[in-house]
Amino acid sequence: MIYEISVENIKCGGCAGTITKKINEIEGVNSTNVEIETGLVKIDAVEGLRDTLVSNLLKLGYPETGTAAGMAAAKAKAKSFVSCAVGRINADK
């Protein structure tokens, strides 16, 4: 099953790399594709995993579009900047 989840805070390839790496670690996920320009994350995974995927994206700092508000959005944005930096560092290795 392909899940298409629109998320906020994707800035660059580092962000995409972090999302791909962490989401692919979830049991039942076959592959992940991140469209940086649109903020769309396409995940091929077993049925019934959507809530887990959305929750993990939020923990990484990429809340589903239209769901994060107030302090949660600020916290998510800060996490996404850290993920972005980590993704860039890992890409340089």
PyMOL commands that set and color helices and strands:
alter all, ss='L'
color gray80, all
select helices_A, chain A and resi 13-24+50-60+70-91
alter helices_A, ss='H'
color red, helices_A
select strands_A, chain A and resi 2-6+29-35+40-45
alter strands_A, ss='S'
color yellow, strands_A
deselect
rebuild
show_as cartoon
